[in-house]
Amino acid sequence: MFNQFQEQSRQIGTSGEMLIDTDPAKEFFRVKLRNIKPENAGPQFTKGIVEALSFLAKSMNLTVKEHIAGEEDPNE
């Protein structure tokens, strides 16, 4: 499955970097995407990573709260 995703990404020309900064003892991590290609795909990549992380966390029985800049909930 991993190889299929990687091959599809190669075919459509996506690439970039993901930097992960973590301190497991503090239960902390952050992720930075950079040099995403094609250049206009950065927001889509970011949302996709958030969705994948959210899915993983929920599958581990964690409550997930997301804040996405520019998409504030009008009910808050």
N, CA, C, O and CB atoms as a CASP TS submission, in Angstrom:
PFRMAT TS
TARGET T0000
AUTHOR 0000-0000-0000
METHOD Language model
MODEL 1
PARENT N/A
ATOM      1  N   MET     1       0.811  -1.191   0.000  1.00  0.00           N
ATOM      2  CA  MET     1       0.000   0.000   0.000  1.00  0.00           C
ATOM      3  C   MET     1       0.862   1.266   0.000  1.00  0.00           C
ATOM      4  O   MET     1       0.576   2.213  -0.732  1.00  0.00           O
ATOM      5  CB  MET     1      -0.927  -0.008   1.197  1.00  0.00           C
ATOM      6  N   PHE     2       1.905   1.282   0.812  1.00  0.00           N
ATOM      7  CA  PHE     2       2.821   2.426   0.854  1.00  0.00           C
ATOM      8  C   PHE     2       3.419   2.670  -0.522  1.00  0.00           C
ATOM      9  O   PHE     2       3.461   3.805  -0.998  1.00  0.00           O
ATOM     10  CB  PHE     2       3.942   2.195   1.890  1.00  0.00           C
ATOM     11  N   ASN     3       3.880   1.603  -1.157  1.00  0.00           N
ATOM     12  CA  ASN     3       4.504   1.742  -2.471  1.00  0.00           C
ATOM     13  C   ASN     3       3.530   2.285  -3.513  1.00  0.00           C
ATOM     14  O   ASN     3       3.928   3.037  -4.402  1.00  0.00           O
ATOM     15  CB  ASN     3       5.054   0.402  -2.931  1.00  0.00           C
ATOM     16  N   GLN     4       2.260   1.907  -3.406  1.00  0.00           N
ATOM     17  CA  GLN     4       1.254   2.416  -4.333  1.00  0.00           C
ATOM     18  C   GLN     4       1.080   3.929  -4.170  1.00  0.00           C
ATOM     19  O   GLN     4       1.041   4.666  -5.155  1.00  0.00           O
ATOM     20  CB  GLN     4      -0.088   1.697  -4.112  1.00  0.00           C
ATOM     21  N   PHE     5       0.977   4.378  -2.927  1.00  0.00           N
ATOM     22  CA  PHE     5       0.852   5.814  -2.679  1.00  0.00           C
ATOM     23  C   PHE     5       2.079   6.571  -3.186  1.00  0.00           C
ATOM     24  O   PHE     5       1.966   7.631  -3.801  1.00  0.00           O
ATOM     25  CB  PHE     5       0.651   6.079  -1.181  1.00  0.00           C
ATOM     26  N   GLN     6       3.246   6.002  -2.915  1.00  0.00           N
ATOM     27  CA  GLN     6       4.482   6.652  -3.328  1.00  0.00           C
ATOM     28  C   GLN     6       4.567   6.737  -4.856  1.00  0.00           C
ATOM     29  O   GLN     6       4.980   7.762  -5.397  1.00  0.00           O
ATOM     30  CB  GLN     6       5.695   5.896  -2.766  1.00  0.00           C
ATOM     31  N   GLU     7       4.189   5.688  -5.532  1.00  0.00           N
ATOM     32  CA  GLU     7       4.215   5.686  -6.999  1.00  0.00           C
ATOM     33  C   GLU     7       3.211   6.680  -7.569  1.00  0.00           C
ATOM     34  O   GLU     7       3.518   7.384  -8.531  1.00  0.00           O
ATOM     35  CB  GLU     7       3.923   4.280  -7.538  1.00  0.00           C
ATOM     36  N   GLN     8       2.020   6.746  -6.990  1.00  0.00           N
ATOM     37  CA  GLN     8       1.026   7.724  -7.445  1.00  0.00           C
ATOM     38  C   GLN     8       1.550   9.146  -7.268  1.00  0.00           C
ATOM     39  O   GLN     8       1.356   9.996  -8.137  1.00  0.00           O
ATOM     40  CB  GLN     8      -0.300   7.547  -6.677  1.00  0.00           C
ATOM     41  N   SER     9       2.203   9.399  -6.160  1.00  0.00           N
ATOM     42  CA  SER     9       2.774  10.727  -5.904  1.00  0.00           C
ATOM     43  C   SER     9       3.851  11.064  -6.921  1.00  0.00           C
ATOM     44  O   SER     9       3.926  12.192  -7.409  1.00  0.00           O
ATOM     45  CB  SER     9       3.351  10.801  -4.488  1.00  0.00           C
ATOM     46  N   ARG    10       4.681  10.087  -7.234  1.00  0.00           N
ATOM     47  CA  ARG    10       5.716  10.296  -8.248  1.00  0.00           C
ATOM     48  C   ARG    10       5.094  10.646  -9.591  1.00  0.00           C
ATOM     49  O   ARG    10       5.552  11.560 -10.276  1.00  0.00           O
ATOM     50  CB  ARG    10       6.598   9.048  -8.384  1.00  0.00           C
ATOM     51  N   GLN    11       4.050   9.918  -9.963  1.00  0.00           N
ATOM     52  CA  GLN    11       3.411  10.118 -11.260  1.00  0.00           C
ATOM     53  C   GLN    11       2.787  11.501 -11.400  1.00  0.00           C
ATOM     54  O   GLN    11       2.815  12.079 -12.487  1.00  0.00           O
ATOM     55  CB  GLN    11       2.357   9.064 -11.479  1.00  0.00           C
ATOM     56  N   ILE    12       2.228  12.036 -10.332  1.00  0.00           N
ATOM     57  CA  ILE    12       1.615  13.361 -10.432  1.00  0.00           C
ATOM     58  C   ILE    12       2.579  14.487 -10.054  1.00  0.00           C
ATOM     59  O   ILE    12       2.211  15.661 -10.091  1.00  0.00           O
ATOM     60  CB  ILE    12       0.388  13.425  -9.547  1.00  0.00           C
ATOM     61  N   GLY    13       3.798  14.133  -9.695  1.00  0.00           N
ATOM     62  CA  GLY    13       4.839  15.129  -9.470  1.00  0.00           C
ATOM     63  C   GLY    13       4.834  15.791  -8.113  1.00  0.00           C
ATOM     64  O   GLY    13       5.301  16.923  -7.982  1.00  0.00           O
ATOM     65  N   THR    14       4.314  15.113  -7.091  1.00  0.00           N
ATOM     66  CA  THR    14       4.332  15.710  -5.762  1.00  0.00           C
ATOM     67  C   THR    14       5.620  15.364  -5.032  1.00  0.00           C
ATOM     68  O   THR    14       6.173  14.274  -5.178  1.00  0.00           O
ATOM     69  CB  THR    14       3.125  15.247  -4.951  1.00  0.00           C
ATOM     70  N   SER    15       6.075  16.323  -4.245  1.00  0.00           N
ATOM     71  CA  SER    15       7.271  16.100  -3.430  1.00  0.00           C
ATOM     72  C   SER    15       7.326  17.192  -2.372  1.00  0.00           C
ATOM     73  O   SER    15       6.499  18.104  -2.364  1.00  0.00           O
ATOM     74  CB  SER    15       8.578  16.094  -4.308  1.00  0.00           C
ATOM     75  N   GLY    16       8.287  17.096  -1.498  1.00  0.00           N
ATOM     76  CA  GLY    16       8.485  18.091  -0.455  1.00  0.00           C
ATOM     77  C   GLY    16       9.163  17.484   0.748  1.00  0.00           C
ATOM     78  O   GLY    16       9.729  16.393   0.685  1.00  0.00           O
ATOM     79  N   GLU    17       9.094  18.211   1.846  1.00  0.00           N
ATOM     80  CA  GLU    17       9.723  17.770   3.088  1.00  0.00           C
ATOM     81  C   GLU    17       8.740  17.879   4.246  1.00  0.00           C
ATOM     82  O   GLU    17       7.869  18.749   4.262  1.00  0.00           O
ATOM     83  CB  GLU    17      10.987  18.596   3.380  1.00  0.00           C
ATOM     84  N   MET    18       8.893  16.988   5.208  1.00  0.00           N
ATOM     85  CA  MET    18       8.148  17.065   6.457  1.00  0.00           C
ATOM     86  C   MET    18       9.163  17.024   7.591  1.00  0.00           C
ATOM     87  O   MET    18       9.952  16.085   7.698  1.00  0.00           O
ATOM     88  CB  MET    18       7.093  15.900   6.582  1.00  0.00           C
ATOM     89  N   LEU    19       9.135  18.041   8.425  1.00  0.00           N
ATOM     90  CA  LEU    19      10.003  18.100   9.596  1.00  0.00           C
ATOM     91  C   LEU    19       9.155  17.790  10.821  1.00  0.00           C
ATOM     92  O   LEU    19       8.098  18.393  11.008  1.00  0.00           O
ATOM     93  CB  LEU    19      10.700  19.499   9.726  1.00  0.00           C
ATOM     94  N   ILE    20       9.596  16.871  11.644  1.00  0.00           N
ATOM     95  CA  ILE    20       8.864  16.495  12.848  1.00  0.00           C
ATOM     96  C   ILE    20       9.747  16.787  14.056  1.00  0.00           C
ATOM     97  O   ILE    20      10.854  16.262  14.174  1.00  0.00           O
ATOM     98  CB  ILE    20       8.440  14.989  12.811  1.00  0.00           C
ATOM     99  N   ASP    21       9.246  17.623  14.941  1.00  0.00           N
ATOM    100  CA  ASP    21       9.937  18.005  16.173  1.00  0.00           C
ATOM    101  C   ASP    21       9.143  17.377  17.315  1.00  0.00           C
ATOM    102  O   ASP    21       7.938  17.604  17.426  1.00  0.00           O
ATOM    103  CB  ASP    21      10.054  19.592  16.331  1.00  0.00           C
ATOM    104  N   THR    22       9.800  16.597  18.158  1.00  0.00           N
ATOM    105  CA  THR    22       9.050  15.903  19.209  1.00  0.00           C
ATOM    106  C   THR    22       9.809  15.846  20.522  1.00  0.00           C
ATOM    107  O   THR    22      11.039  15.817  20.560  1.00  0.00           O
ATOM    108  CB  THR    22       8.710  14.502  18.764  1.00  0.00           C
ATOM    109  N   ASP    23       9.042  15.831  21.583  1.00  0.00           N
ATOM    110  CA  ASP    23       9.548  15.592  22.933  1.00  0.00           C
ATOM    111  C   ASP    23       8.576  14.617  23.587  1.00  0.00           C
ATOM    112  O   ASP    23       7.614  15.046  24.224  1.00  0.00           O
ATOM    113  CB  ASP    23       9.686  16.940  23.769  1.00  0.00           C
ATOM    114  N   PRO    24       8.810  13.309  23.441  1.00  0.00           N
ATOM    115  CA  PRO    24       7.886  12.310  23.961  1.00  0.00           C
ATOM    116  C   PRO    24       7.609  12.445  25.461  1.00  0.00           C
ATOM    117  O   PRO    24       6.493  12.181  25.908  1.00  0.00           O
ATOM    118  CB  PRO    24       8.424  10.947  23.679  1.00  0.00           C
ATOM    119  N   ALA    25       8.605  12.849  26.232  1.00  0.00           N
ATOM    120  CA  ALA    25       8.399  12.981  27.680  1.00  0.00           C
ATOM    121  C   ALA    25       7.357  14.052  28.005  1.00  0.00           C
ATOM    122  O   ALA    25       6.669  13.966  29.022  1.00  0.00           O
ATOM    123  CB  ALA    25       9.725  13.317  28.375  1.00  0.00           C
ATOM    124  N   LYS    26       7.244  15.050  27.148  1.00  0.00           N
ATOM    125  CA  LYS    26       6.258  16.118  27.347  1.00  0.00           C
ATOM    126  C   LYS    26       4.989  15.889  26.528  1.00  0.00           C
ATOM    127  O   LYS    26       4.098  16.738  26.507  1.00  0.00           O
ATOM    128  CB  LYS    26       6.869  17.467  26.981  1.00  0.00           C
ATOM    129  N   GLU    27       4.909  14.739  25.854  1.00  0.00           N
ATOM    130  CA  GLU    27       3.760  14.411  24.999  1.00  0.00           C
ATOM    131  C   GLU    27       3.518  15.530  23.987  1.00  0.00           C
ATOM    132  O   GLU    27       2.389  15.986  23.806  1.00  0.00           O
ATOM    133  CB  GLU    27       2.488  14.177  25.856  1.00  0.00           C
ATOM    134  N   PHE    28       4.579  15.958  23.343  1.00  0.00           N
ATOM    135  CA  PHE    28       4.538  17.098  22.440  1.00  0.00           C
ATOM    136  C   PHE    28       5.150  16.738  21.110  1.00  0.00           C
ATOM    137  O   PHE    28       6.170  16.052  21.047  1.00  0.00           O
ATOM    138  CB  PHE    28       5.257  18.294  23.046  1.00  0.00           C
ATOM    139  N   PHE    29       4.520  17.206  20.039  1.00  0.00           N
ATOM    140  CA  PHE    29       5.162  17.184  18.738  1.00  0.00           C
ATOM    141  C   PHE    29       4.542  18.245  17.841  1.00  0.00           C
ATOM    142  O   PHE    29       3.411  18.680  18.060  1.00  0.00           O
ATOM    143  CB  PHE    29       5.047  15.791  18.096  1.00  0.00           C
ATOM    144  N   ARG    30       5.288  18.648  16.844  1.00  0.00           N
ATOM    145  CA  ARG    30       4.771  19.558  15.826  1.00  0.00           C
ATOM    146  C   ARG    30       5.367  19.150  14.487  1.00  0.00           C
ATOM    147  O   ARG    30       6.425  18.524  14.412  1.00  0.00           O
ATOM    148  CB  ARG    30       5.107  21.053  16.164  1.00  0.00           C
ATOM    149  N   VAL    31       4.663  19.518  13.457  1.00  0.00           N
ATOM    150  CA  VAL    31       5.047  19.121  12.107  1.00  0.00           C
ATOM    151  C   VAL    31       5.116  20.368  11.234  1.00  0.00           C
ATOM    152  O   VAL    31       4.261  21.248  11.332  1.00  0.00           O
ATOM    153  CB  VAL    31       4.046  18.081  11.519  1.00  0.00           C
ATOM    154  N   LYS    32       6.113  20.438  10.398  1.00  0.00           N
ATOM    155  CA  LYS    32       6.249  21.534   9.447  1.00  0.00           C
ATOM    156  C   LYS    32       6.435  20.935   8.059  1.00  0.00           C
ATOM    157  O   LYS    32       7.328  20.115   7.848  1.00  0.00           O
ATOM    158  CB  LYS    32       7.445  22.474   9.823  1.00  0.00           C
ATOM    159  N   LEU    33       5.600  21.339   7.120  1.00  0.00           N
ATOM    160  CA  LEU    33       5.772  20.942   5.732  1.00  0.00           C
ATOM    161  C   LEU    33       6.465  22.082   5.009  1.00  0.00           C
ATOM    162  O   LEU    33       6.181  23.252   5.264  1.00  0.00           O
ATOM    163  CB  LEU    33       4.406  20.589   5.061  1.00  0.00           C
ATOM    164  N   ARG    34       7.371  21.742   4.109  1.00  0.00           N
ATOM    165  CA  ARG    34       8.009  22.792   3.321  1.00  0.00           C
ATOM    166  C   ARG    34       8.430  22.252   1.968  1.00  0.00           C
ATOM    167  O   ARG    34       8.563  21.045   1.763  1.00  0.00           O
ATOM    168  CB  ARG    34       9.221  23.369   4.064  1.00  0.00           C
ATOM    169  N   ASN    35       8.634  23.178   1.059  1.00  0.00           N
ATOM    170  CA  ASN    35       9.040  22.866  -0.312  1.00  0.00           C
ATOM    171  C   ASN    35       8.075  21.896  -0.994  1.00  0.00           C
ATOM    172  O   ASN    35       8.494  21.025  -1.757  1.00  0.00           O
ATOM    173  CB  ASN    35      10.445  22.280  -0.317  1.00  0.00           C
ATOM    174  N   ILE    36       6.787  22.052  -0.714  1.00  0.00           N
ATOM    175  CA  ILE    36       5.790  21.170  -1.311  1.00  0.00           C
ATOM    176  C   ILE    36       5.648  21.506  -2.790  1.00  0.00           C
ATOM    177  O   ILE    36       5.525  22.673  -3.161  1.00  0.00           O
ATOM    178  CB  ILE    36       4.424  21.298  -0.582  1.00  0.00           C
ATOM    179  N   LYS    37       5.664  20.502  -3.607  1.00  0.00           N
ATOM    180  CA  LYS    37       5.482  20.635  -5.054  1.00  0.00           C
ATOM    181  C   LYS    37       4.288  19.796  -5.459  1.00  0.00           C
ATOM    182  O   LYS    37       4.142  18.693  -4.932  1.00  0.00           O
ATOM    183  CB  LYS    37       6.763  20.201  -5.839  1.00  0.00           C
ATOM    184  N   PRO    38       3.443  20.231  -6.339  1.00  0.00           N
ATOM    185  CA  PRO    38       3.476  21.560  -6.948  1.00  0.00           C
ATOM    186  C   PRO    38       3.208  22.645  -5.912  1.00  0.00           C
ATOM    187  O   PRO    38       2.582  22.399  -4.881  1.00  0.00           O
ATOM    188  CB  PRO    38       2.453  21.653  -8.082  1.00  0.00           C
ATOM    189  N   GLU    39       3.688  23.841  -6.203  1.00  0.00           N
ATOM    190  CA  GLU    39       3.681  24.929  -5.224  1.00  0.00           C
ATOM    191  C   GLU    39       2.298  25.270  -4.682  1.00  0.00           C
ATOM    192  O   GLU    39       2.188  25.686  -3.529  1.00  0.00           O
ATOM    193  CB  GLU    39       4.276  26.149  -5.835  1.00  0.00           C
ATOM    194  N   ASN    40       1.259  25.112  -5.459  1.00  0.00           N
ATOM    195  CA  ASN    40      -0.080  25.467  -5.003  1.00  0.00           C
ATOM    196  C   ASN    40      -0.737  24.353  -4.183  1.00  0.00           C
ATOM    197  O   ASN    40      -1.881  24.505  -3.756  1.00  0.00           O
ATOM    198  CB  ASN    40      -0.951  25.807  -6.192  1.00  0.00           C
ATOM    199  N   ALA    41      -0.044  23.250  -3.958  1.00  0.00           N
ATOM    200  CA  ALA    41      -0.618  22.099  -3.249  1.00  0.00           C
ATOM    201  C   ALA    41      -0.382  22.133  -1.741  1.00  0.00           C
ATOM    202  O   ALA    41      -0.848  21.239  -1.034  1.00  0.00           O
ATOM    203  CB  ALA    41      -0.047  20.825  -3.807  1.00  0.00           C
ATOM    204  N   GLY    42       0.320  23.128  -1.234  1.00  0.00           N
ATOM    205  CA  GLY    42       0.629  23.192   0.191  1.00  0.00           C
ATOM    206  C   GLY    42      -0.585  23.104   1.104  1.00  0.00           C
ATOM    207  O   GLY    42      -0.591  22.290   2.027  1.00  0.00           O
ATOM    208  N   PRO    43      -1.623  23.922   0.875  1.00  0.00           N
ATOM    209  CA  PRO    43      -2.806  23.828   1.736  1.00  0.00           C
ATOM    210  C   PRO    43      -3.483  22.458   1.671  1.00  0.00           C
ATOM    211  O   PRO    43      -3.933  21.939   2.692  1.00  0.00           O
ATOM    212  CB  PRO    43      -3.802  24.900   1.353  1.00  0.00           C
ATOM    213  N   GLN    44      -3.553  21.883   0.494  1.00  0.00           N
ATOM    214  CA  GLN    44      -4.168  20.561   0.346  1.00  0.00           C
ATOM    215  C   GLN    44      -3.352  19.498   1.082  1.00  0.00           C
ATOM    216  O   GLN    44      -3.921  18.636   1.751  1.00  0.00           O
ATOM    217  CB  GLN    44      -4.301  20.191  -1.145  1.00  0.00           C
ATOM    218  N   PHE    45      -2.029  19.555   0.963  1.00  0.00           N
ATOM    219  CA  PHE    45      -1.160  18.628   1.686  1.00  0.00           C
ATOM    220  C   PHE    45      -1.379  18.771   3.185  1.00  0.00           C
ATOM    221  O   PHE    45      -1.530  17.780   3.900  1.00  0.00           O
ATOM    222  CB  PHE    45       0.321  18.875   1.333  1.00  0.00           C
ATOM    223  N   THR    46      -1.394  20.020   3.653  1.00  0.00           N
ATOM    224  CA  THR    46      -1.544  20.270   5.085  1.00  0.00           C
ATOM    225  C   THR    46      -2.855  19.700   5.602  1.00  0.00           C
ATOM    226  O   THR    46      -2.874  19.025   6.631  1.00  0.00           O
ATOM    227  CB  THR    46      -1.472  21.769   5.376  1.00  0.00           C
ATOM    228  N   LYS    47      -3.945  19.965   4.904  1.00  0.00           N
ATOM    229  CA  LYS    47      -5.241  19.428   5.325  1.00  0.00           C
ATOM    230  C   LYS    47      -5.240  17.900   5.293  1.00  0.00           C
ATOM    231  O   LYS    47      -5.818  17.261   6.171  1.00  0.00           O
ATOM    232  CB  LYS    47      -6.364  19.973   4.427  1.00  0.00           C
ATOM    233  N   GLY    48      -4.599  17.317   4.293  1.00  0.00           N
ATOM    234  CA  GLY    48      -4.535  15.862   4.207  1.00  0.00           C
ATOM    235  C   GLY    48      -3.781  15.246   5.376  1.00  0.00           C
ATOM    236  O   GLY    48      -4.187  14.210   5.903  1.00  0.00           O
ATOM    237  N   ILE    49      -2.691  15.877   5.781  1.00  0.00           N
ATOM    238  CA  ILE    49      -1.924  15.401   6.930  1.00  0.00           C
ATOM    239  C   ILE    49      -2.766  15.509   8.194  1.00  0.00           C
ATOM    240  O   ILE    49      -2.769  14.593   9.016  1.00  0.00           O
ATOM    241  CB  ILE    49      -0.611  16.201   7.084  1.00  0.00           C
ATOM    242  N   VAL    50      -3.477  16.614   8.355  1.00  0.00           N
ATOM    243  CA  VAL    50      -4.340  16.798   9.531  1.00  0.00           C
ATOM    244  C   VAL    50      -5.425  15.723   9.556  1.00  0.00           C
ATOM    245  O   VAL    50      -5.695  15.137  10.604  1.00  0.00           O
ATOM    246  CB  VAL    50      -4.982  18.214   9.527  1.00  0.00           C
ATOM    247  N   GLU    51      -6.042  15.465   8.412  1.00  0.00           N
ATOM    248  CA  GLU    51      -7.088  14.438   8.351  1.00  0.00           C
ATOM    249  C   GLU    51      -6.532  13.060   8.710  1.00  0.00           C
ATOM    250  O   GLU    51      -7.166  12.304   9.445  1.00  0.00           O
ATOM    251  CB  GLU    51      -7.719  14.401   6.950  1.00  0.00           C
ATOM    252  N   ALA    52      -5.352  12.736   8.191  1.00  0.00           N
ATOM    253  CA  ALA    52      -4.741  11.442   8.484  1.00  0.00           C
ATOM    254  C   ALA    52      -4.392  11.322   9.970  1.00  0.00           C
ATOM    255  O   ALA    52      -4.635  10.284  10.586  1.00  0.00           O
ATOM    256  CB  ALA    52      -3.483  11.240   7.627  1.00  0.00           C
ATOM    257  N   LEU    53      -3.825  12.383  10.540  1.00  0.00           N
ATOM    258  CA  LEU    53      -3.467  12.380  11.957  1.00  0.00           C
ATOM    259  C   LEU    53      -4.719  12.276  12.827  1.00  0.00           C
ATOM    260  O   LEU    53      -4.732  11.554  13.824  1.00  0.00           O
ATOM    261  CB  LEU    53      -2.673  13.650  12.314  1.00  0.00           C
ATOM    262  N   SER    54      -5.762  12.997  12.444  1.00  0.00           N
ATOM    263  CA  SER    54      -7.022  12.945  13.172  1.00  0.00           C
ATOM    264  C   SER    54      -7.610  11.541  13.136  1.00  0.00           C
ATOM    265  O   SER    54      -8.077  11.032  14.155  1.00  0.00           O
ATOM    266  CB  SER    54      -8.017  13.950  12.590  1.00  0.00           C
ATOM    267  N   PHE    55      -7.588  10.920  11.972  1.00  0.00           N
ATOM    268  CA  PHE    55      -8.089   9.551  11.819  1.00  0.00           C
ATOM    269  C   PHE    55      -7.305   8.591  12.715  1.00  0.00           C
ATOM    270  O   PHE    55      -7.895   7.754  13.398  1.00  0.00           O
ATOM    271  CB  PHE    55      -7.997   9.102  10.343  1.00  0.00           C
ATOM    272  N   LEU    56      -5.985   8.714  12.710  1.00  0.00           N
ATOM    273  CA  LEU    56      -5.139   7.850  13.531  1.00  0.00           C
ATOM    274  C   LEU    56      -5.459   8.034  15.013  1.00  0.00           C
ATOM    275  O   LEU    56      -5.612   7.059  15.748  1.00  0.00           O
ATOM    276  CB  LEU    56      -3.651   8.144  13.267  1.00  0.00           C
ATOM    277  N   ALA    57      -5.559   9.286  15.445  1.00  0.00           N
ATOM    278  CA  ALA    57      -5.840   9.567  16.857  1.00  0.00           C
ATOM    279  C   ALA    57      -7.200   9.015  17.268  1.00  0.00           C
ATOM    280  O   ALA    57      -7.329   8.413  18.335  1.00  0.00           O
ATOM    281  CB  ALA    57      -5.787  11.077  17.123  1.00  0.00           C
ATOM    282  N   LYS    58      -8.209   9.215  16.433  1.00  0.00           N
ATOM    283  CA  LYS    58      -9.544   8.704  16.742  1.00  0.00           C
ATOM    284  C   LYS    58      -9.555   7.185  16.797  1.00  0.00           C
ATOM    285  O   LYS    58     -10.264   6.595  17.613  1.00  0.00           O
ATOM    286  CB  LYS    58     -10.553   9.195  15.710  1.00  0.00           C
ATOM    287  N   SER    59      -8.774   6.552  15.932  1.00  0.00           N
ATOM    288  CA  SER    59      -8.710   5.085  15.951  1.00  0.00           C
ATOM    289  C   SER    59      -8.024   4.574  17.213  1.00  0.00           C
ATOM    290  O   SER    59      -8.156   3.401  17.562  1.00  0.00           O
ATOM    291  CB  SER    59      -7.972   4.567  14.712  1.00  0.00           C
ATOM    292  N   MET    60      -7.288   5.456  17.901  1.00  0.00           N
ATOM    293  CA  MET    60      -6.637   5.107  19.161  1.00  0.00           C
ATOM    294  C   MET    60      -7.474   5.567  20.353  1.00  0.00           C
ATOM    295  O   MET    60      -6.988   5.635  21.482  1.00  0.00           O
ATOM    296  CB  MET    60      -5.234   5.728  19.228  1.00  0.00           C
ATOM    297  N   ASN    61      -8.748   5.883  20.079  1.00  0.00           N
ATOM    298  CA  ASN    61      -9.724   6.278  21.096  1.00  0.00           C
ATOM    299  C   ASN    61      -9.368   7.599  21.784  1.00  0.00           C
ATOM    300  O   ASN    61      -9.630   7.774  22.974  1.00  0.00           O
ATOM    301  CB  ASN    61      -9.846   5.186  22.134  1.00  0.00           C
ATOM    302  N   LEU    62      -8.777   8.518  21.035  1.00  0.00           N
ATOM    303  CA  LEU    62      -8.471   9.846  21.543  1.00  0.00           C
ATOM    304  C   LEU    62      -9.522  10.828  21.046  1.00  0.00           C
ATOM    305  O   LEU    62     -10.004  10.705  19.920  1.00  0.00           O
ATOM    306  CB  LEU    62      -7.055  10.292  21.111  1.00  0.00           C
ATOM    307  N   THR    63      -9.875  11.786  21.865  1.00  0.00           N
ATOM    308  CA  THR    63     -10.748  12.867  21.436  1.00  0.00           C
ATOM    309  C   THR    63      -9.896  13.855  20.657  1.00  0.00           C
ATOM    310  O   THR    63      -8.806  14.222  21.096  1.00  0.00           O
ATOM    311  CB  THR    63     -11.461  13.557  22.654  1.00  0.00           C
ATOM    312  N   VAL    64     -10.385  14.283  19.512  1.00  0.00           N
ATOM    313  CA  VAL    64      -9.610  15.170  18.644  1.00  0.00           C
ATOM    314  C   VAL    64     -10.304  16.526  18.551  1.00  0.00           C
ATOM    315  O   VAL    64     -11.500  16.610  18.272  1.00  0.00           O
ATOM    316  CB  VAL    64      -9.433  14.547  17.229  1.00  0.00           C
ATOM    317  N   LYS    65      -9.542  17.571  18.787  1.00  0.00           N
ATOM    318  CA  LYS    65     -10.013  18.943  18.591  1.00  0.00           C
ATOM    319  C   LYS    65      -9.061  19.587  17.601  1.00  0.00           C
ATOM    320  O   LYS    65      -7.847  19.597  17.806  1.00  0.00           O
ATOM    321  CB  LYS    65     -10.079  19.754  19.953  1.00  0.00           C
ATOM    322  N   GLU    66      -9.612  20.119  16.538  1.00  0.00           N
ATOM    323  CA  GLU    66      -8.795  20.740  15.496  1.00  0.00           C
ATOM    324  C   GLU    66      -9.084  22.234  15.434  1.00  0.00           C
ATOM    325  O   GLU    66     -10.219  22.672  15.626  1.00  0.00           O
ATOM    326  CB  GLU    66      -9.059  20.079  14.122  1.00  0.00           C
ATOM    327  N   HIS    67      -8.057  22.993  15.166  1.00  0.00           N
ATOM    328  CA  HIS    67      -8.216  24.397  14.835  1.00  0.00           C
ATOM    329  C   HIS    67      -7.499  24.610  13.513  1.00  0.00           C
ATOM    330  O   HIS    67      -6.288  24.411  13.408  1.00  0.00           O
ATOM    331  CB  HIS    67      -7.652  25.340  15.969  1.00  0.00           C
ATOM    332  N   ILE    68      -8.255  25.014  12.511  1.00  0.00           N
ATOM    333  CA  ILE    68      -7.676  25.291  11.201  1.00  0.00           C
ATOM    334  C   ILE    68      -7.870  26.777  10.932  1.00  0.00           C
ATOM    335  O   ILE    68      -9.003  27.249  10.833  1.00  0.00           O
ATOM    336  CB  ILE    68      -8.334  24.406  10.071  1.00  0.00           C
ATOM    337  N   ALA    69      -6.784  27.507  10.814  1.00  0.00           N
ATOM    338  CA  ALA    69      -6.845  28.955  10.588  1.00  0.00           C
ATOM    339  C   ALA    69      -7.667  29.255   9.342  1.00  0.00           C
ATOM    340  O   ALA    69      -7.499  28.631   8.295  1.00  0.00           O
ATOM    341  CB  ALA    69      -5.422  29.552  10.449  1.00  0.00           C
ATOM    342  N   GLY    70      -8.557  30.225   9.484  1.00  0.00           N
ATOM    343  CA  GLY    70      -9.407  30.612   8.372  1.00  0.00           C
ATOM    344  C   GLY    70     -10.676  29.790   8.253  1.00  0.00           C
ATOM    345  O   GLY    70     -11.529  30.072   7.411  1.00  0.00           O
ATOM    346  N   GLU    71     -10.801  28.773   9.094  1.00  0.00           N
ATOM    347  CA  GLU    71     -11.991  27.926   9.074  1.00  0.00           C
ATOM    348  C   GLU    71     -12.610  27.844  10.468  1.00  0.00           C
ATOM    349  O   GLU    71     -13.063  26.784  10.900  1.00  0.00           O
ATOM    350  CB  GLU    71     -11.642  26.515   8.558  1.00  0.00           C
ATOM    351  N   GLU    72     -12.621  28.977  11.158  1.00  0.00           N
ATOM    352  CA  GLU    72     -13.180  29.003  12.512  1.00  0.00           C
ATOM    353  C   GLU    72     -14.654  28.640  12.481  1.00  0.00           C
ATOM    354  O   GLU    72     -15.381  29.015  11.562  1.00  0.00           O
ATOM    355  CB  GLU    72     -12.987  30.386  13.158  1.00  0.00           C
ATOM    356  N   ASP    73     -15.079  27.914  13.489  1.00  0.00           N
ATOM    357  CA  ASP    73     -16.466  27.502  13.621  1.00  0.00           C
ATOM    358  C   ASP    73     -17.301  28.715  14.062  1.00  0.00           C
ATOM    359  O   ASP    73     -17.030  29.289  15.117  1.00  0.00           O
ATOM    360  CB  ASP    73     -16.603  26.320  14.639  1.00  0.00           C
ATOM    361  N   PRO    74     -18.309  29.112  13.276  1.00  0.00           N
ATOM    362  CA  PRO    74     -19.103  30.274  13.660  1.00  0.00           C
ATOM    363  C   PRO    74     -19.928  30.047  14.921  1.00  0.00           C
ATOM    364  O   PRO    74     -20.449  31.005  15.492  1.00  0.00           O
ATOM    365  CB  PRO    74     -20.012  30.656  12.533  1.00  0.00           C
ATOM    366  N   ASN    75     -20.058  28.783  15.372  1.00  0.00           N
ATOM    367  CA  ASN    75     -20.822  28.474  16.578  1.00  0.00           C
ATOM    368  C   ASN    75     -20.020  28.623  17.850  1.00  0.00           C
ATOM    369  O   ASN    75     -20.573  28.478  18.940  1.00  0.00           O
ATOM    370  CB  ASN    75     -21.356  27.088  16.498  1.00  0.00           C
ATOM    371  N   GLU    76     -18.744  28.905  17.748  1.00  0.00           N
ATOM    372  CA  GLU    76     -17.895  29.015  18.944  1.00  0.00           C
ATOM    373  C   GLU    76     -17.951  30.406  19.519  1.00  0.00           C
ATOM    374  O   GLU    76     -17.301  30.684  20.527  1.00  0.00           O
ATOM    375  CB  GLU    76     -16.450  28.649  18.622  1.00  0.00           C
TER
END
